[in-house]
Amino acid sequence: MSTTDDPLAWAREYTPVLQSLGDEHEDDEPLAGYTIGLATHMEAVSGCLVEALNRAGAEVLFTASEPQSTHGDVVEYLDDQPGITAYVWEGMTDEEFDAAQHELLEREPDFLLDDGCELISKCVADHPEVAETVLGGGEQTTAGITRAEAMDEEGVLEFPVYGVNDTPMKHYFDNVHGTGESALVNVSITTNTVITGETVVVAGYGYCGRGIARKARGMGAQTVVTEVEPRKALEAHMDGHRVMSMDEAAEIGDIFITSTGTRDVIRREHFEKMGDGAQLANAGHFDVEIDLDGLAEYAESVTEPREGITRYTTPDGRHVNLLADGRLVNLTGPASEGHPAEIIDTTHAMMFVTAYDLLTRDHGLGPGLYAIPDRLDRDVAERKLDTLDIDIDAVTDAQEQYADDWRHEDSAF
Ligand code: NAI
């Protein structure tokens, strides 16, 4: 049996959409002459995005979007390829992560592809002379869109940014199915416990939370949802989950998973009510959803009973287990590899077409956050259907006329 020392080999097989983009553009190299700065979770599937952009002619400078989610073998492999430079390594500290992002920006990239908007924020805040020359950018995740919106409202964005997260091809699949499956799989692997029969509390019923709750129920869990938005709360209720405040949920939950995009969703008053052995995990982008300082202050002692688990013993002797330091559980746990490759394939295809569209077409867009043109989203969807060998129907002329005929003059009734 032979093994491969190419850490991207397996991921390439499961990223057919990205591969199709690389194949299509490798001869004409439409991105030649451009330098793209990319910040993302650096594992094998992200490596396929780096490779596809490079095949299309771009020089790619890549860094992490989260210091703990990096796979060193992938970084080393890519860094050895011509036209690709790494500004990241496995095990980097938060300070090293910041410094590496600044170093990348000092190379004056023409385009920024981001996940969490850290690279774009740093560019605008700390490298204004670089921001002035950047031609455009793309942002991949919900938390990053929130930051980009705030920057846009404040009028500090210096270039057009496409909101990749807000396309159907991203959030209907990546957030719902990718986060849903990979968060639960990683909770289970990290703790070596079952999901079935447990009470799983999901904080936030947005795209990610909906996927986590739906899949937890599919695995046999009792599901509880907490929300702050009344319509999302009602949706969760109508989808068959129990909806209650975190105060109530804290008393009955076995596993808690946050995916809200905001801070302090689980805090001291909740830790005080949790049962012995409660497991806490976060699937939101930043490690602020569980109040980690509050947990440390409340605890009498802290131990590490198993890799990836920090155990807080409370003054009354209960154990509260925190997974993956409260960072993204599906990306930073001991066995975490992020979303399944087929899911990230379409997300990264949207990142690819973002760079391609903004760099090769003159849209005349000024600075600001923009929705991605629907044609790009459809194109990625069609490519994905092709890879699945799925045919769909085409709208007929009669159906088109019917849609335009608001008087319904040609209708039978
Ligand atoms: P979303 O905006 O669709 O959903 C967030 C939900 O949380 C909303 O319904 C909101 O009302 C609710 N919420 C806000 N504050 C709350 C609180 N205090 N308590 C309970 N609910 C609250 O966002 P989406 O797409 O679901 O993303 C959520 C987070 O997950 C973001 O940080 C995003 O960046 C991150 N994300 C993580 C991924 C991963 O691989 N783990 C993948 C994609 C997104």
Boltz pocket constraint, residues with backbone or C-beta under 6 A from the ligand:
constraints:
  - pocket:
      binder: B
      contacts: [[A, 141], [A, 142], [A, 143], [A, 144], [A, 171], [A, 174], [A, 175], [A, 178], [A, 179], [A, 203], [A, 204], [A, 205], [A, 206], [A, 207], [A, 208], [A, 209], [A, 226], [A, 227], [A, 228], [A, 229], [A, 232], [A, 259], [A, 260], [A, 261], [A, 262], [A, 263], [A, 264], [A, 265], [A, 282], [A, 283], [A, 284], [A, 285], [A, 286], [A, 328], [A, 329], [A, 330], [A, 331], [A, 339]]
      max_distance: 6.0
